[in-house]
Amino acid sequence: MDYRRFNDTILLRIDRGEEIIEAVRTVAEREHIRLASVEALGATDDFTVGVYDVAEKHYDSKTFTGPHEIVSLVGTITEKDGAFYQHLHMSAGNARCEVFGGHLNRAVVSATCEMVIRILPGVVGRRPDPEIGINLLQF
């Protein structure tokens, strides 16, 4: 992993074998990022995404292996109880151009991942919502 900061924007390269969420956490903690938007593309051969079932209040997750191109990875960096909190979604396509995606639980980079982190001024936290069962933005 390597990155460069340009004022309020970070360009991050995540390397083969590195896990995306851990790389985001590392950069956010090093750079003291409390609020940001995230977008990326790249390649993975091992990732887990989920879809939240509001009625059951749990994620149904599925792991995918084999070559996949990350066609979209978007999300936010915020805080929960003063600590790093990420909310990322990812879609990735296989050699048959079938695309799978959802809430990102983990993804290991197979070639590279190029990410842009746009730091926003301010702080936004998270609070648990008992009715929905997830941590919502708290303004």
C-alpha positions as YAML, in Angstrom:
chain: A
units: angstrom
residues:
- id: 1
  name: MET
  ca: [0.00, 0.00, 0.00]
- id: 2
  name: ASP
  ca: [1.15, 3.49, -0.77]
- id: 3
  name: TYR
  ca: [-0.61, 6.83, -0.95]
- id: 4
  name: ARG
  ca: [-0.20, 10.53, -1.48]
- id: 5
  name: ARG
  ca: [-2.20, 13.34, 0.04]
- id: 6
  name: PHE
  ca: [-3.13, 16.36, -2.05]
- id: 7
  name: ASN
  ca: [-4.80, 18.87, 0.30]
- id: 8
  name: ASP
  ca: [-8.20, 17.27, 1.06]
- id: 9
  name: THR
  ca: [-7.78, 14.29, -1.32]
- id: 10
  name: ILE
  ca: [-5.81, 11.08, -0.90]
- id: 11
  name: LEU
  ca: [-4.86, 8.85, -3.81]
- id: 12
  name: LEU
  ca: [-4.30, 5.34, -2.42]
- id: 13
  name: ARG
  ca: [-2.83, 2.28, -4.14]
- id: 14
  name: ILE
  ca: [-3.68, -1.00, -2.41]
- id: 15
  name: ASP
  ca: [-1.39, -3.82, -3.52]
- id: 16
  name: ARG
  ca: [-1.83, -7.50, -4.34]
- id: 17
  name: GLY
  ca: [-2.66, -9.58, -1.27]
- id: 18
  name: GLU
  ca: [-3.76, -6.62, 0.86]
- id: 19
  name: GLU
  ca: [-7.25, -6.39, 2.32]
- id: 20
  name: ILE
  ca: [-9.16, -3.26, 1.29]
- id: 21
  name: ILE
  ca: [-10.96, -2.39, 4.53]
- id: 22
  name: GLU
  ca: [-7.76, -2.73, 6.56]
- id: 23
  name: ALA
  ca: [-5.92, -0.47, 4.10]
- id: 24
  name: VAL
  ca: [-8.67, 2.17, 4.40]
- id: 25
  name: ARG
  ca: [-8.51, 1.92, 8.20]
- id: 26
  name: THR
  ca: [-4.72, 2.31, 8.20]
- id: 27
  name: VAL
  ca: [-4.80, 5.44, 6.04]
- id: 28
  name: ALA
  ca: [-7.74, 6.97, 7.94]
- id: 29
  name: GLU
  ca: [-5.97, 6.49, 11.26]
- id: 30
  name: ARG
  ca: [-2.58, 7.75, 9.99]
- id: 31
  name: GLU
  ca: [-4.16, 10.83, 8.42]
- id: 32
  name: HIS
  ca: [-6.66, 11.43, 11.26]
- id: 33
  name: ILE
  ca: [-9.62, 11.27, 8.86]
- id: 34
  name: ARG
  ca: [-12.92, 11.74, 10.66]
- id: 35
  name: LEU
  ca: [-15.20, 12.25, 7.66]
- id: 36
  name: ALA
  ca: [-14.65, 11.33, 3.99]
- id: 37
  name: SER
  ca: [-16.14, 9.86, 0.86]
- id: 38
  name: VAL
  ca: [-14.49, 6.88, -0.84]
- id: 39
  name: GLU
  ca: [-14.46, 5.61, -4.43]
- id: 40
  name: ALA
  ca: [-12.30, 2.93, -6.03]
- id: 41
  name: LEU
  ca: [-11.76, 0.38, -8.77]
- id: 42
  name: GLY
  ca: [-9.38, -2.52, -9.21]
- id: 43
  name: ALA
  ca: [-9.30, -6.29, -9.04]
- id: 44
  name: THR
  ca: [-9.98, -8.94, -6.40]
- id: 45
  name: ASP
  ca: [-10.02, -12.72, -6.29]
- id: 46
  name: ASP
  ca: [-11.53, -13.15, -2.81]
- id: 47
  name: PHE
  ca: [-14.32, -10.94, -1.47]
- id: 48
  name: THR
  ca: [-17.36, -11.09, 0.74]
- id: 49
  name: VAL
  ca: [-20.40, -8.83, 0.33]
- id: 50
  name: GLY
  ca: [-23.77, -8.85, 2.01]
- id: 51
  name: VAL
  ca: [-27.31, -7.59, 1.73]
- id: 52
  name: TYR
  ca: [-29.09, -6.35, 4.84]
- id: 53
  name: ASP
  ca: [-32.48, -7.87, 5.64]
- id: 54
  name: VAL
  ca: [-34.36, -5.16, 7.54]
- id: 55
  name: ALA
  ca: [-37.14, -7.51, 8.71]
- id: 56
  name: GLU
  ca: [-34.65, -10.03, 10.14]
- id: 57
  name: LYS
  ca: [-32.08, -7.39, 11.15]
- id: 58
  name: HIS
  ca: [-29.07, -9.25, 9.78]
- id: 59
  name: TYR
  ca: [-26.79, -9.40, 6.75]
- id: 60
  name: ASP
  ca: [-26.94, -12.31, 4.34]
- id: 61
  name: SER
  ca: [-23.35, -12.53, 3.10]
- id: 62
  name: LYS
  ca: [-21.71, -14.43, 0.29]
- id: 63
  name: THR
  ca: [-18.03, -14.97, -0.53]
- id: 64
  name: PHE
  ca: [-16.77, -14.96, -4.11]
- id: 65
  name: THR
  ca: [-13.43, -16.31, -5.33]
- id: 66
  name: GLY
  ca: [-11.65, -16.21, -8.66]
- id: 67
  name: PRO
  ca: [-10.78, -13.25, -10.87]
- id: 68
  name: HIS
  ca: [-13.15, -10.30, -10.52]
- id: 69
  name: GLU
  ca: [-12.85, -6.69, -11.64]
- id: 70
  name: ILE
  ca: [-14.03, -4.13, -9.09]
- id: 71
  name: VAL
  ca: [-16.43, -2.09, -11.20]
- id: 72
  name: SER
  ca: [-17.52, 0.14, -8.33]
- id: 73
  name: LEU
  ca: [-16.51, 0.64, -4.73]
- id: 74
  name: VAL
  ca: [-18.12, 3.58, -2.92]
- id: 75
  name: GLY
  ca: [-18.75, 4.61, 0.64]
- id: 76
  name: THR
  ca: [-18.01, 6.79, 3.61]
- id: 77
  name: ILE
  ca: [-15.62, 7.10, 6.50]
- id: 78
  name: THR
  ca: [-17.18, 8.42, 9.70]
- id: 79
  name: GLU
  ca: [-16.83, 7.74, 13.43]
- id: 80
  name: LYS
  ca: [-18.68, 5.64, 15.95]
- id: 81
  name: ASP
  ca: [-17.95, 6.33, 19.62]
- id: 82
  name: GLY
  ca: [-14.93, 8.39, 18.53]
- id: 83
  name: ALA
  ca: [-13.35, 5.54, 16.54]
- id: 84
  name: PHE
  ca: [-12.92, 4.82, 12.81]
- id: 85
  name: TYR
  ca: [-16.06, 3.57, 11.09]
- id: 86
  name: GLN
  ca: [-16.36, 2.69, 7.42]
- id: 87
  name: HIS
  ca: [-19.42, 1.94, 5.31]
- id: 88
  name: LEU
  ca: [-18.42, 0.59, 1.91]
- id: 89
  name: HIS
  ca: [-20.34, -1.09, -0.91]
- id: 90
  name: MET
  ca: [-18.64, -2.94, -3.76]
- id: 91
  name: SER
  ca: [-19.65, -4.48, -7.08]
- id: 92
  name: ALA
  ca: [-17.31, -6.81, -8.96]
- id: 93
  name: GLY
  ca: [-17.67, -8.61, -12.28]
- id: 94
  name: ASN
  ca: [-16.33, -11.98, -13.39]
- id: 95
  name: ALA
  ca: [-15.08, -13.15, -16.82]
- id: 96
  name: ARG
  ca: [-18.70, -13.76, -17.94]
- id: 97
  name: CYS
  ca: [-19.51, -10.11, -17.11]
- id: 98
  name: GLU
  ca: [-21.76, -11.20, -14.23]
- id: 99
  name: VAL
  ca: [-21.66, -8.58, -11.50]
- id: 100
  name: PHE
  ca: [-22.16, -9.26, -7.79]
- id: 101
  name: GLY
  ca: [-22.18, -6.72, -5.03]
- id: 102
  name: GLY
  ca: [-23.44, -5.40, -1.75]
- id: 103
  name: HIS
  ca: [-22.15, -4.19, 1.60]
- id: 104
  name: LEU
  ca: [-18.41, -4.89, 1.66]
- id: 105
  name: ASN
  ca: [-17.28, -7.21, 4.46]
- id: 106
  name: ARG
  ca: [-13.80, -7.93, 3.08]
- id: 107
  name: ALA
  ca: [-11.89, -8.00, -0.19]
- id: 108
  name: VAL
  ca: [-8.35, -9.10, -0.97]
- id: 109
  name: VAL
  ca: [-6.68, -7.32, -3.89]
- id: 110
  name: SER
  ca: [-5.49, -9.59, -6.71]
- id: 111
  name: ALA
  ca: [-3.70, -7.03, -8.91]
- id: 112
  name: THR
  ca: [-4.24, -3.48, -7.63]
- id: 113
  name: CYS
  ca: [-6.92, -1.24, -6.18]
- id: 114
  name: GLU
  ca: [-6.88, 2.49, -6.94]
- id: 115
  name: MET
  ca: [-8.82, 4.51, -4.40]
- id: 116
  name: VAL
  ca: [-9.67, 8.17, -3.99]
- id: 117
  name: ILE
  ca: [-10.53, 9.38, -0.49]
- id: 118
  name: ARG
  ca: [-12.03, 12.86, -0.35]
- id: 119
  name: ILE
  ca: [-11.74, 14.33, 3.12]
- id: 120
  name: LEU
  ca: [-14.68, 16.45, 4.21]
- id: 121
  name: PRO
  ca: [-14.55, 19.18, 6.86]
- id: 122
  name: GLY
  ca: [-16.26, 18.27, 10.11]
- id: 123
  name: VAL
  ca: [-17.19, 15.16, 12.02]
- id: 124
  name: VAL
  ca: [-20.22, 12.91, 11.64]
- id: 125
  name: GLY
  ca: [-20.84, 10.04, 14.02]
- id: 126
  name: ARG
  ca: [-22.99, 6.92, 13.99]
- id: 127
  name: ARG
  ca: [-25.74, 5.78, 16.30]
- id: 128
  name: PRO
  ca: [-27.50, 2.44, 16.46]
- id: 129
  name: ASP
  ca: [-31.10, 2.51, 15.28]
- id: 130
  name: PRO
  ca: [-33.02, -0.18, 17.20]
- id: 131
  name: GLU
  ca: [-35.91, -0.24, 14.72]
- id: 132
  name: ILE
  ca: [-33.76, -0.82, 11.64]
- id: 133
  name: GLY
  ca: [-30.86, -2.54, 13.39]
- id: 134
  name: ILE
  ca: [-27.93, -0.69, 11.80]
- id: 135
  name: ASN
  ca: [-25.72, 2.27, 12.69]
- id: 136
  name: LEU
  ca: [-27.13, 5.41, 11.07]
- id: 137
  name: LEU
  ca: [-25.45, 8.76, 10.48]
- id: 138
  name: GLN
  ca: [-25.77, 11.04, 13.49]
- id: 139
  name: PHE
  ca: [-25.65, 14.78, 12.74]
...
